[in-house]
Amino acid sequence: MLDGHPHTLAFLSAVTHAPQTCLGVQDFGQVGDVQDLYRHFGIDADTIVGATLDLIG
């Protein structure tokens, strides 16, 4: 996990030849309930599990 732009460590997949999906917040200013914001930005549990399953597919 990284507190930064979702693509900050994207180069690592090229170095390790491992599949990767970048998830995270790319813009700011939204207001709302934490669960709604996580879902909006695609960092909720369902999205993370789905992205993981896609990678190990």
VOTORSE-362618 format. One record per atom (N, C-alpha, C): x, y, z; atom name; residue in three letters; residue number from 0; chain. Coordinates in Angstrom, 3 decimals. Layout:
VOTORSE-362618
ROKOL:X:Y:Z:CA:ala:NUM:A
...
//
This chain:
VOTORSE-362618
ROKOL:0.843:-1.165:0.000:N:met:0:A
ROKOL:0.000:0.000:0.000:CA:met:0:A
ROKOL:0.893:1.234:0.000:C:met:0:A
ROKOL:0.446:2.272:-0.690:N:leu:1:A
ROKOL:1.215:3.496:-0.823:CA:leu:1:A
ROKOL:0.293:4.686:-0.680:C:leu:1:A
ROKOL:0.707:5.669:0.070:N:asp:2:A
ROKOL:-0.052:6.912:0.194:CA:asp:2:A
ROKOL:0.470:7.875:-0.866:C:asp:2:A
ROKOL:0.090:7.628:-2.103:N:gly:3:A
ROKOL:0.540:8.432:-3.215:CA:gly:3:A
ROKOL:-0.298:8.120:-4.442:C:gly:3:A
ROKOL:0.077:8.672:-5.575:N:his:4:A
ROKOL:-0.659:8.442:-6.816:CA:his:4:A
ROKOL:-0.655:6.955:-7.143:C:his:4:A
ROKOL:-1.778:6.434:-7.662:N:pro:5:A
ROKOL:-1.880:5.002:-7.933:CA:pro:5:A
ROKOL:-0.811:4.446:-8.874:C:pro:5:A
ROKOL:-0.237:5.264:-9.721:N:his:6:A
ROKOL:0.756:4.765:-10.679:CA:his:6:A
ROKOL:2.197:5.010:-10.244:C:his:6:A
ROKOL:2.397:5.471:-9.008:N:thr:7:A
ROKOL:3.744:5.782:-8.534:CA:thr:7:A
ROKOL:4.682:4.586:-8.633:C:thr:7:A
ROKOL:4.202:3.421:-8.293:N:leu:8:A
ROKOL:5.051:2.227:-8.310:CA:leu:8:A
ROKOL:4.757:1.312:-9.497:C:leu:8:A
ROKOL:4.138:1.840:-10.533:N:ala:9:A
ROKOL:3.752:1.028:-11.686:CA:ala:9:A
ROKOL:4.954:0.390:-12.383:C:ala:9:A
ROKOL:6.106:1.022:-12.277:N:phe:10:A
ROKOL:7.299:0.481:-12.931:CA:phe:10:A
ROKOL:7.712:-0.878:-12.354:C:phe:10:A
ROKOL:7.273:-1.175:-11.126:N:leu:11:A
ROKOL:7.683:-2.427:-10.493:CA:leu:11:A
ROKOL:7.200:-3.657:-11.253:C:leu:11:A
ROKOL:6.045:-3.561:-11.888:N:ser:12:A
ROKOL:5.569:-4.727:-12.636:CA:ser:12:A
ROKOL:6.475:-5.017:-13.832:C:ser:12:A
ROKOL:7.066:-3.994:-14.406:N:ala:13:A
ROKOL:7.994:-4.209:-15.515:CA:ala:13:A
ROKOL:9.290:-4.841:-15.017:C:ala:13:A
ROKOL:9.727:-4.439:-13.853:N:val:14:A
ROKOL:10.964:-4.981:-13.288:CA:val:14:A
ROKOL:10.778:-6.434:-12.862:C:val:14:A
ROKOL:9.651:-6.740:-12.242:N:thr:15:A
ROKOL:9.428:-8.087:-11.699:CA:thr:15:A
ROKOL:8.655:-8.994:-12.647:C:thr:15:A
ROKOL:8.169:-8.447:-13.750:N:his:16:A
ROKOL:7.355:-9.192:-14.713:CA:his:16:A
ROKOL:6.112:-9.793:-14.050:C:his:16:A
ROKOL:5.570:-9.075:-13.083:N:ala:17:A
ROKOL:4.376:-9.533:-12.371:CA:ala:17:A
ROKOL:3.182:-8.684:-12.804:C:ala:17:A
ROKOL:2.025:-9.306:-12.948:N:pro:18:A
ROKOL:0.833:-8.529:-13.304:CA:pro:18:A
ROKOL:0.488:-7.537:-12.195:C:pro:18:A
ROKOL:-0.091:-6.423:-12.581:N:gln:19:A
ROKOL:-0.378:-5.368:-11.619:CA:gln:19:A
ROKOL:-1.630:-4.605:-12.028:C:gln:19:A
ROKOL:-2.369:-4.157:-11.063:N:thr:20:A
ROKOL:-3.490:-3.251:-11.272:CA:thr:20:A
ROKOL:-3.311:-2.070:-10.337:C:thr:20:A
ROKOL:-3.437:-0.869:-10.848:N:cys:21:A
ROKOL:-3.278:0.330:-10.028:CA:cys:21:A
ROKOL:-4.647:0.841:-9.598:C:cys:21:A
ROKOL:-4.860:0.893:-8.300:N:leu:22:A
ROKOL:-6.103:1.400:-7.734:CA:leu:22:A
ROKOL:-5.774:2.589:-6.848:C:leu:22:A
ROKOL:-6.663:3.573:-6.812:N:gly:23:A
ROKOL:-6.445:4.677:-5.887:CA:gly:23:A
ROKOL:-7.072:5.971:-6.340:C:gly:23:A
ROKOL:-6.879:6.975:-5.528:N:val:24:A
ROKOL:-7.450:8.303:-5.733:CA:val:24:A
ROKOL:-6.554:9.108:-6.657:C:val:24:A
ROKOL:-7.147:9.650:-7.728:N:gln:25:A
ROKOL:-6.382:10.454:-8.670:CA:gln:25:A
ROKOL:-6.796:11.922:-8.657:C:gln:25:A
ROKOL:-7.915:12.235:-8.016:N:asp:26:A
ROKOL:-8.347:13.618:-7.899:CA:asp:26:A
ROKOL:-8.999:13.806:-6.532:C:asp:26:A
ROKOL:-9.108:15.049:-6.116:N:phe:27:A
ROKOL:-9.566:15.336:-4.771:CA:phe:27:A
ROKOL:-10.707:16.341:-4.795:C:phe:27:A
ROKOL:-11.402:16.464:-3.681:N:gly:28:A
ROKOL:-12.456:17.459:-3.542:CA:gly:28:A
ROKOL:-13.831:16.862:-3.339:C:gly:28:A
ROKOL:-13.952:15.546:-3.453:N:gln:29:A
ROKOL:-15.240:14.907:-3.257:CA:gln:29:A
ROKOL:-15.558:14.849:-1.763:C:gln:29:A
ROKOL:-16.830:14.960:-1.463:N:val:30:A
ROKOL:-17.285:14.928:-0.080:CA:val:30:A
ROKOL:-18.337:13.843:0.043:C:val:30:A
ROKOL:-18.300:13.100:1.129:N:gly:31:A
ROKOL:-19.311:12.083:1.330:CA:gly:31:A
ROKOL:-18.947:11.112:2.423:C:gly:31:A
ROKOL:-19.779:10.141:2.576:N:asp:32:A
ROKOL:-19.573:9.057:3.519:CA:asp:32:A
ROKOL:-18.345:8.251:3.080:C:asp:32:A
ROKOL:-17.580:7.773:4.039:N:val:33:A
ROKOL:-16.342:7.055:3.722:CA:val:33:A
ROKOL:-16.605:5.866:2.800:C:val:33:A
ROKOL:-17.607:5.068:3.101:N:gln:34:A
ROKOL:-17.907:3.907:2.262:CA:gln:34:A
ROKOL:-18.277:4.321:0.844:C:gln:34:A
ROKOL:-19.052:5.409:0.698:N:asp:35:A
ROKOL:-19.422:5.888:-0.635:CA:asp:35:A
ROKOL:-18.201:6.392:-1.391:C:asp:35:A
ROKOL:-17.310:7.078:-0.701:N:leu:36:A
ROKOL:-16.106:7.592:-1.359:CA:leu:36:A
ROKOL:-15.171:6.457:-1.765:C:leu:36:A
ROKOL:-15.025:5.456:-0.919:N:tyr:37:A
ROKOL:-14.203:4.303:-1.286:CA:tyr:37:A
ROKOL:-14.756:3.646:-2.548:C:tyr:37:A
ROKOL:-16.071:3.485:-2.600:N:arg:38:A
ROKOL:-16.706:2.879:-3.773:CA:arg:38:A
ROKOL:-16.512:3.783:-4.996:C:arg:38:A
ROKOL:-16.678:5.098:-4.826:N:his:39:A
ROKOL:-16.516:6.058:-5.928:CA:his:39:A
ROKOL:-15.105:5.972:-6.529:C:his:39:A
ROKOL:-14.102:5.856:-5.658:N:phe:40:A
ROKOL:-12.720:5.836:-6.119:CA:phe:40:A
ROKOL:-12.219:4.430:-6.459:C:phe:40:A
ROKOL:-13.054:3.428:-6.251:N:gly:41:A
ROKOL:-12.662:2.070:-6.598:CA:gly:41:A
ROKOL:-11.643:1.471:-5.648:C:gly:41:A
ROKOL:-11.726:1.858:-4.372:N:ile:42:A
ROKOL:-10.816:1.285:-3.379:CA:ile:42:A
ROKOL:-11.604:0.596:-2.265:C:ile:42:A
ROKOL:-12.810:0.180:-2.577:N:asp:43:A
ROKOL:-13.621:-0.574:-1.625:CA:asp:43:A
ROKOL:-13.264:-2.057:-1.730:C:asp:43:A
ROKOL:-13.695:-2.833:-0.755:N:ala:44:A
ROKOL:-13.328:-4.258:-0.705:CA:ala:44:A
ROKOL:-13.755:-5.006:-1.954:C:ala:44:A
ROKOL:-14.951:-4.746:-2.452:N:asp:45:A
ROKOL:-15.430:-5.463:-3.640:CA:asp:45:A
ROKOL:-14.537:-5.208:-4.856:C:asp:45:A
ROKOL:-14.126:-3.971:-5.046:N:thr:46:A
ROKOL:-13.277:-3.624:-6.185:CA:thr:46:A
ROKOL:-11.883:-4.253:-6.033:C:thr:46:A
ROKOL:-11.352:-4.221:-4.823:N:ile:47:A
ROKOL:-10.018:-4.795:-4.581:CA:ile:47:A
ROKOL:-10.044:-6.300:-4.818:C:ile:47:A
ROKOL:-11.062:-6.981:-4.313:N:val:48:A
ROKOL:-11.177:-8.429:-4.525:CA:val:48:A
ROKOL:-11.351:-8.717:-6.018:C:val:48:A
ROKOL:-12.185:-7.951:-6.702:N:gly:49:A
ROKOL:-12.381:-8.142:-8.133:CA:gly:49:A
ROKOL:-11.102:-7.950:-8.925:C:gly:49:A
ROKOL:-10.329:-6.918:-8.576:N:ala:50:A
ROKOL:-9.073:-6.669:-9.271:CA:ala:50:A
ROKOL:-8.080:-7.803:-9.018:C:ala:50:A
ROKOL:-8.079:-8.314:-7.804:N:thr:51:A
ROKOL:-7.192:-9.438:-7.471:CA:thr:51:A
ROKOL:-7.568:-10.676:-8.272:C:thr:51:A
ROKOL:-8.858:-10.970:-8.319:N:leu:52:A
ROKOL:-9.307:-12.142:-9.076:CA:leu:52:A
ROKOL:-8.989:-11.992:-10.566:C:leu:52:A
ROKOL:-9.103:-10.766:-11.094:N:asp:53:A
ROKOL:-8.752:-10.535:-12.498:CA:asp:53:A
ROKOL:-7.272:-10.837:-12.747:C:asp:53:A
ROKOL:-6.420:-10.456:-11.790:N:leu:54:A
ROKOL:-4.987:-10.667:-11.971:CA:leu:54:A
ROKOL:-4.605:-12.142:-11.899:C:leu:54:A
ROKOL:-5.251:-12.876:-11.013:N:ile:55:A
ROKOL:-4.869:-14.285:-10.879:CA:ile:55:A
ROKOL:-5.680:-15.190:-11.791:C:ile:55:A
ROKOL:-6.709:-14.587:-12.435:N:gly:56:A
ROKOL:-7.635:-15.170:-13.345:CA:gly:56:A
ROKOL:-7.458:-16.502:-13.857:C:gly:56:A
//
